[in-house]
């Protein structure tokens, strides 16, 4: 029986070969997400890549939706009954952790200030800097992305503290492992606080103004998870006072309106949610590899990778931890 498969990411020929090898005899269509219609998704049994939320209820024959994203925001609640939802957790660690490290180094070495000075044709010494070596780095969210960042920081000589929803075995590159309920005690210790959290009730508003003020004076806050994990109003206040510095690839709201004060807040550095996406070629390679493997497993009746729980929105294996 032919399986109808719809693929939405911008795949290359090597990716098509990988996908089609996973399901010999399948019927394949390659349509960019922005061009999808109700008719395109109606008969699809397997979809690799994200589709607009509004089209999910139109999927009449869906057996598997494999998301090209690491998060599953909004999808679990609208999935057709009996269909599996999986994500691409594991594909983004390389790209986003390097982006995080780049932003971190740019702040602690004052490279942003020197860039501003260059544009102003100003030859001026901006004074002392700090180092990753011996810095205390608190990584909140030790999944693929946070874990990769933690490993890189450790390789540069940092003392790394990890936070997970539930305790697991401590990786060699982490010096301490804790859970979220210990966050208040850990924040004052950290020179760098890096957040790589998914959205959810546990994470929305996690870093409110009170917790931002618990951070060490001069500390750096890095966020690549979800903008709603940090109080934007609180961040404007605390960074504006010069108490902490922040590097953000995600904001609340998104896109950040031109008139929003966060754009002009001193000590805040912003990129427009681009640390992941497909800018690094290896990211798309990894997404297609995971999606192809799940396609193969589905047609062979095997357990799927990265299956997302419909109630919690987390991966099934994370719920078991």
Secondary structure, 3 states (H helix, E strand, C coil): CCCEEEECCCCCHHHHHHHHHHCCCCEEEECCHHHCCHHHHHCCCEEECCCCHHHHCCCCCCCEEECCCCCCCCCHHHCCCCCEEECCCCCCHHHHHHHHHHHHHHHHCCHHHHHHHHHCCCCCCCCCCCCCCCCEEEEECCCHHHHHHHHHHHHCCCEEEEEECCCCCCCCCCCEEEEHHHHHHHHCCCCEEEECCCCCCCCCCCECHHHHHHCCCCCEEEECCCHHHECHHHHHHHHHCCCCEEEECCCCCCCCCCCCHHHHCCCEEECCCCCCCCCCHHHHHHHHHHHHHHHHHHHCCCCCCCEECCCCCCEHHHHHC
